[in-house]
Amino acid sequence: MIITNKHVVSDTEAEYQVLTSNNKKYDVEKIYRDNLNDLAIVKINAPKASLKPLNLGDSNKLKLGQLVIAIGTPLGEFTNTVTSGIISGLGRGITAGSPFEGYVERLDNVIQTDAAINPGNSGGPLLNSRGEVIGVNTAIASEGQNIGFAIPSNVIKQLMDNFYKRGGTFEKPYLGVRYKMIDKQTALLNDVVEGAYVIEVIPNSPAEKAGIEDADIIIEFNGKRLSGDDQNNLANLIMDKRIGEAISLKIWREKKILEKTVILEAFK
């Protein structure tokens, strides 16, 4: 399983190969593309002993001015090129891609570096002085010089955790409701309960199949009480589950508490 950028393997009709540093070639058997980040995983069939993974560092500990090293194949020609520089910025937000190529994506919280990164470096590692991967090279500022960007390693860690937690897929579970959180104060003022107020149930969604209706208030998700003060409370709980998992819900409807079971499906 090899991490790269999604835009490197964006052509779904193409066939890809992986070329190792000792000039061995492997056909890519499967590509998993993440819809939320410019990241992808390519799968090859290679003996474990022939490949040595790099350790992931902690990108949350990075400091401005810290030494970094970028490795890649600039211009698709100069393989295993190594460049060095420093971390020039942290937490940057950029728009990557080209509207003329039909690929534009907003990337947040990326690392800025002055290590030389050119077209062809995408998907290569950005390393610290310990040789740990602290980012994946992903973009350059076309109108400037020595302004490159990398996706932090902690985003990679979260990506892999979610990938394996979902059984080897980037598909994400969904419930199928538009909702607004009701905090305790609002609940008291309106004589209702704290939780996720359902504004709309998406047709043919898991929520509709489970019998959830507009104006229901979801107060409990799989035994966990929903906090109205946390706007992402329900979304985070859903994202922590697997596709196909049965979830018990407690909902408040017309001053009665009902129990529902919903089967989470893949978000298309």
DAKAPE-V607365 format. One record per backbone hydrogen bond with DSSP energy under -0.5 kcal/mol. CO is the residue of the C=O (numbers start at 1). NH is the residue of the N-H. E is the energy in kcal/mol with one decimal. If there is no record, write none. Layout:
co=(CO:CO)
nh=(NH:NH)
e=(E:E)
//
This chain:
co=(2:4:5:5:6:7:10:11:16:18:18:20:24:26:27:27:30:31:32:33:37:39:40:41:42:43:43:44:47:47:48:51:55:57:58:59:63:66:68:69:70:72:73:74:74:77:78:78:81:83:85:86:86:87:89:92:94:94:96:98:98:103:105:105:107:110:111:112:112:113:118:119:120:121:124:125:125:126:126:127:128:132:132:133:134:135:135:136:137:139:140:141:147:148:149:149:150:151:152:152:153:154:155:156:157:158:159:160:161:162:163:163:164:172:174:175:176:177:178:178:180:181:182:183:184:185:186:187:188:195:195:196:196:197:197:198:200:200:202:205:206:207:208:213:216:216:217:217:218:219:220:220:221:223:224:226:227:229:230:232:233:234:235:236:238:242:245:247:248:249:249:250:250:251:251:252:253:256:256:258:260:262:262:264:265:266)
nh=(42:40:8:9:9:10:12:14:28:20:26:23:20:18:29:45:43:33:41:35:39:34:4:32:2:29:30:46:50:51:51:53:133:59:61:62:66:87:85:127:83:81:76:77:78:79:74:81:72:70:68:88:114:65:112:110:96:107:105:101:103:98:96:107:94:92:150:88:89:148:121:75:73:124:137:71:127:134:135:69:131:128:134:57:153:126:137:151:123:149:142:144:141:113:138:139:111:136:155:156:157:158:159:160:161:162:163:164:165:166:168:169:167:267:265:207:202:179:199:200:197:183:195:187:188:189:190:192:191:182:197:198:218:180:199:215:178:202:205:209:210:212:211:216:198:218:219:252:196:226:222:250:224:225:221:228:230:231:233:236:237:238:239:240:241:245:264:262:222:251:260:219:220:253:258:217:256:253:258:251:249:247:264:244:174:268)
e=(-2.6:-2.3:-0.6:-0.8:-0.8:-0.8:-0.9:-0.8:-2.5:-0.5:-2.1:-1.8:-2.6:-2.9:-0.6:-0.5:-3.0:-0.6:-2.7:-0.5:-2.1:-2.3:-2.4:-3.0:-2.8:-2.9:-1.1:-0.8:-1.5:-0.5:-1.2:-0.5:-3.1:-0.8:-1.6:-1.1:-1.7:-1.6:-2.3:-3.5:-2.5:-2.7:-2.1:-1.8:-1.7:-1.3:-0.6:-0.7:-1.7:-2.7:-2.5:-0.7:-1.6:-2.7:-2.9:-2.5:-0.6:-3.0:-2.8:-1.0:-2.0:-1.7:-3.2:-0.5:-2.9:-2.2:-2.0:-2.2:-1.7:-2.7:-2.8:-5.0:-1.3:-2.2:-2.6:-1.9:-0.5:-3.0:-1.1:-2.2:-1.9:-2.2:-0.6:-2.9:-1.6:-2.9:-0.5:-2.4:-2.9:-2.7:-0.8:-1.5:-2.4:-2.4:-2.7:-1.5:-3.1:-2.0:-0.9:-1.0:-2.4:-2.0:-2.3:-2.7:-2.5:-2.5:-2.2:-2.4:-2.1:-1.8:-2.5:-1.2:-1.5:-3.2:-1.3:-2.1:-2.6:-0.5:-2.6:-1.8:-2.8:-0.6:-1.5:-2.4:-2.2:-2.0:-1.6:-2.5:-0.7:-3.3:-0.7:-0.5:-2.8:-2.0:-0.7:-2.9:-2.9:-0.5:-1.6:-2.4:-1.5:-2.4:-1.3:-1.8:-3.3:-0.5:-0.7:-2.8:-2.6:-2.1:-0.5:-2.1:-1.8:-0.5:-2.8:-0.6:-1.4:-0.7:-1.5:-2.7:-1.7:-2.2:-2.4:-0.9:-1.9:-1.6:-2.2:-2.8:-3.6:-0.5:-2.7:-2.6:-1.5:-0.6:-2.9:-1.6:-1.2:-3.1:-0.6:-2.8:-3.5:-3.2:-0.7:-2.9:-2.0:-0.5)
//
